[in-house]
Amino acid sequence: MRGTLRTRRHFGHVYESGRKAVGALCVVYAHEPGAEERAELGDLAVGVVASRKVGNAVRRNRAKRLLREANRGLQDRVRRPCWLVLIARRAAAERGVTSGQVSDELETLLHELGCLRLPEDSSRDAVR
């Protein structure tokens, strides 16, 4: 089951007790939720944030769209249970940035945090 982080309390849990990885285009916080938290939002919950420092509303929305798309492509490989907060950085809103670049960086950061299964692991899970 996949949920969306929406409340200050949920984001606070991830910020306070999660691990952090920083890249040029985004920052990722990852938190392993407890049983009570999982009952509320499920095994995988994601929140996407872009502050005003990123730019005007158009740039912030573009950066968030790119992050959501990158996350969508990697969701099958994310270890569960895991709650993620994806924070866009100013560079993610620049004109020349492609969804492939954001996806590659997000994959690298999730791998650093230990949140990604190897591709062959996900195929084994599907067979079980």
Secondary structure, 3 states (H helix, E strand, C coil): CEEECCCHHHHHHHHHHCEEEECCCEEEEEECCCHHHHHHHCCEEEEEECCHHHCCHHHHHHHHHHHHHHHHHHHHHECCCEEEEEEECHHHHCCCCCHHHHHHHHHHHHHHCCCECCHHHHHHHHHC
